[in-house]
Structures are given as C-alpha cells and as structure tokens.
C-alpha cells in the first residue's frame, strides 16, 4: 500500500479564544497555509481560522 499524502492540521481562531478545528490537507495541492472562515462558538461569530501544527 502507498503512504497517504494527507496531513492532519489544526485551524486556530484568529479571535484568540483558543477554539480550534481539526481537518485534513493535501500539501501537494495546497502549498500555502490554509485560512478558512468558520464559526467560533465562544464569541458566537464567524471569524478566520488559520492553519497551525498539531502538537
């Protein structure tokens, strides 16, 4: 079997609430850092979430 290229990444809120999502990313097709606009339940708004490493 071939090894998968997909990495798990962590999307951290830019509102500094500490809330994050865990998602997958293919680094061959998405070479830059991922930024998504998602819901942050701690402040009850949609904000940008930026990619960070999973520790």
Buried (B, 14 or more C-beta within 10 A) or exposed (E): EEEEEEEEBBBBBEBEBEBBBEBEBEEEEEEEEEEEEBEBEEEEEEBBBBBEEEE
